[in-house]
């Protein structure tokens, strides 16, 4: 028996596609259940799920009064009937063999958590949506995040939406409910700390639909990255170099900008840093030339810069959480 748990809060644009893809799986229908944990959505999300449930009795709905992801995941795990837990996402469309392949990969690899790469698909054809897709799927944008950019399978530090044996949570505990963000990274760090293994399988590739607004991506990036410092406090192994590089870049850039008003040397250093950065940004933009329009390629280097600054400034803003605990109110309205 497999339980697919799906946290949801205000996902009316995507939840129908997600559930429909999970309802037409090759895995025997009587051998898996879908558990949607609603975080008190204020849009039509819950209505859409209720409509689908009328024709698919295998869908269960739980209420998450806290409205944050880790509590939703823990509710799903505690109420799951399955021996295997698949953590799904409400922005993602799954191939028809997904559940069957998750179970097979878990058995064949002997790993404690298996997952696959995500192919970031622009939500629509607008320039803003295509910029979001390009930034989140380019190594220059997201670093060595293998589940976003890699075409190699094998052992990794984390996967986005994992598959676990339910008994695992008896040994390492549930998701950390103080982490509104980064709860998957922190759980995977605990798996590694206890000698467990996390496996990335190309057969588990899914389609991920991010926001269609680049300004919204920047806001989300800033808010999410503020959780890095507190996550580090909770579990230092949850983060890697790629999570702190944007903050280092932003700090150096700010320092040189201030210095440029004082000395010519500061101005020269600032110019050199920005030149090197933009050359690298243009290079990585040109690598996707055949798939994109000239307008997007011209805008992409500046989109990279804005994205990295939002990420870095958010991480720096989160330094205050070295001394205090952040609010656990829902981020998504």
Secondary structure, 3 states (H helix, E strand, C coil): CEEEEEEECCCCCCHHHHHHHHHCCCCCHHHEEEEEEECCCCCCHHHHHHHHHHHCCCEEEEECCCCCHHHHHHHHHHHCCCCEEEEECCCEECCCCHHHHHHHHHHHHCCCEEECCEEEECCCCCHHHHHHHHHHCCHHHHCCCHHHHCCCCEECCCCCCCEEECCHHHHHCCCCCCCCCCHHHHHHHHHHHCCCCEEECHHHCEEEECCCCHHHHHHHHHHHHCCHHHHHHHCHHHCCHHHHHHHHHHHHHHHHHHHHCCCHHHHHHHHHHHHHHHHHHHHHHHCCHHHCCHHHHHHHHHHHHHHHHHHHHHHHHHHHHHCCCCCCCCCCC
